[in-house]
Amino acid sequence: MIYLILFLEFFKIGLFTFGGGYAMIPLVKEVVLKYEWLTEDRFFDFIGVCESSPGPIALNMATYVGASQGGFLGSILASLGVVLPSFIVILIVATILKKISDNVIFKSAVDGIKPVTMGLILSAGVCLLVKTIGINYGNNFEMNFDYISIIIFSIIAIIYILFKVIFKKKINPIILIITSAIMGLVICLIFK
């Protein structure tokens, strides 16, 4: 039964999410908390792992949740569920896009989807930021600031901004991820 649930839930997420993996985060969070597959704290930890791992975050999330709940077969079915809708839609769109790309109704539908996509991505970003700095906004609102996370976030933000201002280029995200991991390890070794 768990295999069917994993496939169907991730299929729905893949089918109804526009805007990529980050827009899927609120939907994945809702599903994993509904079925109690992960706690909220563990969910936010696992987002960091999925983001730092190679591959699309949505596929990484589906694979991780599937593996944690149904082993190897669960990971395959959850992964297949999340990518199958995109695969089907892209095949359909590729065959008919030339015919409908100038259609007013199609353009209007795409324009209507854009704000929802931005809202989902922004929601995921704000939730991650708030949780990372130590604000729990669930049933029991708590503010236990994680000063180490705030310091690391601030340093990474300053590095990003300085790099952009001085070199007029974006810094490679891999460098930021590795720098954050190193700072976390050093701070942990020094203070804990």
Secondary structure, 3 states (H helix, E strand, C coil): CHHHHHHHHHHHHHHHCCCCHHHHHHHHHHHHHHCCCCCHHHHHHHHHHHHHCCCCHHHHHHHHHHHHHHHHHHHHHHHHHHHHHHHHHHHHHHHHHHHHCCCHHHHHHHHHHHHHHHHHHHHHHHHHHHHHHCEECCCCCEECCCHHHHHHHHHHHHHHHHHHHHHCCCCCHHHHHHHHHHHHHHHHHHHC
